[in-house]
Amino acid sequence: MQYMLLNYTTPDRYRDAEDVRAAAGADDVWGVYTRALIDAGVLVSGNALHPAEAATTVRLRAGAAEIEDGPYATTKEYLGGYYVIEVPDLDAALAWAARNPAAADGAVEVRPIVDLGAG
């Protein structure tokens, strides 16, 4: 089963794209975690996102697009990236989420992915 691990971090953790790139290095906790997912054969995909200030939110109201600079919601923690993993069950996904660096000072949301190809 595939699960998405959504990495929520505080806005001050990664101020810009350079901070995100530096954190993805092999010697950083994110690089170590990503390498562990790869070595275990569970990583399907994943990406880091630019900081929340780079977001643009679009809503359709009365047939017209309303466009706002910034993330959808103002919160203490923002979506900073994600991993898609393939593991046998929710318990295995939760075990990987507990090892995720975002869990230490932010949060990791674990969501099962709907298999649209299933009958």
C-alpha positions in Angstrom: 0.0 0.0 0.0 1.2 3.5 -0.7 1.2 6.3 1.8 2.1 9.9 1.6 4.2 11.4 4.4 3.5 15.1 4.6 6.3 17.0 6.3 5.2 20.0 8.3 7.9 22.2 9.6 8.1 25.6 11.3 8.6 28.5 8.9 11.9 29.6 10.4 13.5 26.2 9.8 13.9 26.7 6.1 14.0 30.4 5.1 14.6 29.9 1.4 15.3 27.4 -1.4 19.1 27.4 -0.5 18.2 26.3 3.1 16.1 23.5 1.6 18.9 22.4 -0.8 21.4 22.4 2.0 19.1 20.3 4.2 18.8 17.7 1.5 22.5 17.0 1.6 23.7 13.5 2.4 25.2 14.6 5.7 22.0 16.2 7.0 19.2 14.4 8.9 17.0 14.7 5.8 19.6 13.2 3.5 20.2 10.3 6.0 16.4 9.7 6.3 16.0 9.8 2.5 18.9 7.4 2.1 17.3 5.0 4.7 14.0 5.0 2.7 15.9 4.2 -0.5 18.0 1.5 1.1 14.9 -0.1 2.5 13.3 -0.1 -0.9 10.2 1.7 0.2 10.7 5.2 -1.4 8.4 5.8 -4.4 8.9 9.6 -4.7 9.3 12.7 -2.8 10.2 16.4 -3.0 10.9 19.4 -0.9 8.8 22.5 -1.4 9.8 26.1 -1.6 8.9 28.0 1.6 5.2 28.8 2.2 5.8 32.4 1.2 6.3 31.2 -2.3 2.8 29.7 -2.5 -0.2 31.1 -4.4 -3.7 30.1 -3.5 -6.5 29.9 -6.1 -10.2 29.7 -5.2 -13.1 29.8 -7.7 -15.9 32.0 -6.5 -19.0 32.7 -8.6 -17.1 31.6 -11.7 -14.1 33.9 -11.2 -10.7 32.9 -9.9 -9.6 34.6 -6.7 -5.8 34.5 -6.4 -4.0 35.2 -3.1 -0.3 35.3 -2.4 0.7 32.9 0.3 -0.3 29.5 1.6 -3.9 28.2 1.9 -3.9 28.5 5.7 -1.9 30.4 8.2 -0.6 28.0 10.8 2.4 27.5 13.0 3.7 24.8 10.7 3.7 24.6 6.9 3.9 21.8 4.4 7.6 21.7 3.6 7.7 18.5 1.4 6.5 15.0 1.1 7.5 11.4 0.6 5.5 8.7 -1.1 6.3 5.3 0.3 5.2 1.8 -0.4 4.9 -0.4 2.7 2.7 -3.4 3.8 0.4 -1.5 6.1 -0.3 1.6 8.2 1.9 0.4 11.1 4.9 0.3 8.8 4.0 3.8 7.4 3.7 5.1 11.0 7.1 3.7 11.9 8.7 5.5 9.0 6.8 8.7 9.9 8.3 8.5 13.5 11.8 8.5 12.0 11.0 11.5 9.7 13.0 14.6 10.8 9.8 16.8 10.7 8.4 14.7 13.6 11.0 16.1 15.9 9.9 19.8 15.8 6.9 19.8 13.5 4.5 17.1 12.4 4.2 14.3 9.9 0.8 13.6 8.5 0.4 10.0 7.1 -2.2 9.6 4.4 -3.1 6.4 2.5 -3.1 7.0 -1.3 -6.2 5.8 -3.2 -5.3 3.4 -6.0 -7.3 4.7 -8.9 -6.3 1.7 -11.0 -8.0 -0.7 -8.6 -11.3 -2.1 -9.7 
